[in-house]
Amino acid sequence: METLYKSTRGTESKITASKAIVQGLSSDGGLFVPERIPTFDKPLSEWMELDYRQLAYEVMKLFFTDFSEKELRQCIDRAYDDKFDEKEIVSIREADGAFYLELFHGATIAFKDMALSLLPHLMTVGAAKNGIKNRIIILAATSGDTGKAALAGFAEVEGTGIVVFYPKDGVSPVQELQMVTQKGANTHVAGILGNFDDAQAGVKQIFADKELADRLDQSGFQLSSANSINIGRLIPQICYYVYTYLKLQKEGIIRQGEEINVVVPTGNFGNILAAYYAKQMGLPIARLICASNDNKVLYDFFETGCYDRNRDFILTNSPSMDILISSNLERLIYHICGEDAKQNAAFMESLRKNGKYEITSEMREHLADFTAGYATEKETMERIRTVYEKTGYVLDTHTAVASAVYEKYRASSGDERKTVIAATASPFKFGRSVMSAIDEGYKDLSDFELVDALADKAGIPVPAAVEELRSAPILHRNVCKKENMQEEILEFLRKL
Ligand SMILES: *Cc1c(COP(=O)(O)O)cnc(C)c1O
């Protein structure tokens, strides 16, 4: 059955998957969602023997129905190859009573690689399918990890260019180094004087600028998005939940059909939304546990039904979750308001104008599968230390937020179901914070001395993605004001 895509703000007609991917964001400002979430077309256990690529194909073919089998398999094979330092692409590690789903074995050692290794291929194949001749310029705002993963994915990909904005003082040293050393004549990186929400708001505004789109079109360019507002990022993330479930079943850890919990350290709400979609498809998930850091706007939303971004933005040790406007929540709001685009648009307008909205009690009833929690900085750091001392396993700061939230949930609920925690980054990406949690004595070490000390402690080798930063030249030194993002893009395009 064909799956078409519609906007959460609903003024456009339905379009194919490839069009939705190439376009990124709907021109009415809404996000593309599948007109219905497909269910699995086979009993799940028939897929137990498939490797990651084969399984990813079976899941994604239900969503990307206008790609031929050959096209989709080719995209998948190009994405999930030896860029990953794990043969199975993801791995599962049991520690202290939970199963950590390690999603950080790709080129930039964060889970964003899972989707961003694939997106450039979906986009170039999609553009060709739709007869698009313009060069596609990817525009991304990043809280640290999307930026590098998108740069790595799109660098030197023919027919594309990429511009990334990151908060100049809001990312970790390794994250910044990863971005500013990016090679490729089609790449551009700029730090903005502002936070992630500023960067994201600026990017959204540029996408909504029709006049600019016309001007770019005349010069042979069109903009698209690599942020998780692109449906081409969301769908690939469903696959690892299905894969993990089958893997646990295959290893006899769970019985066929046994329900598991999933805990996701959440920022823009993309990763956990993918788990929600997996559940809608028929994957036996009991609780979807949404974990926040001190920027607990989502926790408050699930507790009260009121989404309110009017609060201080807190810089934490889990910067990829320092977000007050979780873009993908819009998709969930749309689904739980009965796919009423008008009502959803009104909520989003209220968010834009007043910084908040409140959902109805009827809508809240549809959130029953979710549990929300948050962990303070102190709880997060303590959790890193505890897990390390008990098991020798080193969590990154984001994963530790999820782990701390899970511990609190488990203690208060008594829920002993098997639980998968999304491990979204390698500890090496946030070495300073991680080491300070484990051992105060490392304060005076340089960033790279810390990396070596961490490798020693964790008993694992330094990932290639970090190793190569030691000698990589800095190629991007641009800093811009948040008002000047458009100028920054145009200047880059003139040089392309
Ligand atoms: C992006 C990111 C998150 C948040 O994921 P969302 O899909 O935006 O909710 C969590 N942890 C890490 C390490 C990330 O890079």
The ligand as a Gaussian input file, in Angstrom:
#p B3LYP/6-31G(d) Opt

LIG

0 1
 C       20.347000      14.775000      19.424000
 C       20.724000      14.078000      20.646000
 C       19.786000      13.757000      21.627000
 C       18.338000      14.181000      21.524000
 O       17.662000      13.487000      20.505000
 P       16.292000      14.042000      19.923000
 O       15.927000      13.138000      18.825000
 O       16.574000      15.435000      19.450000
 O       15.317000      14.037000      21.046000
 C       20.201000      13.035000      22.724000
 N       21.491000      12.670000      22.873000
 C       22.423000      12.960000      21.949000
 C       23.828000      12.552000      22.193000
 C       22.075000      13.666000      20.808000
 O       23.011000      13.945000      19.893000

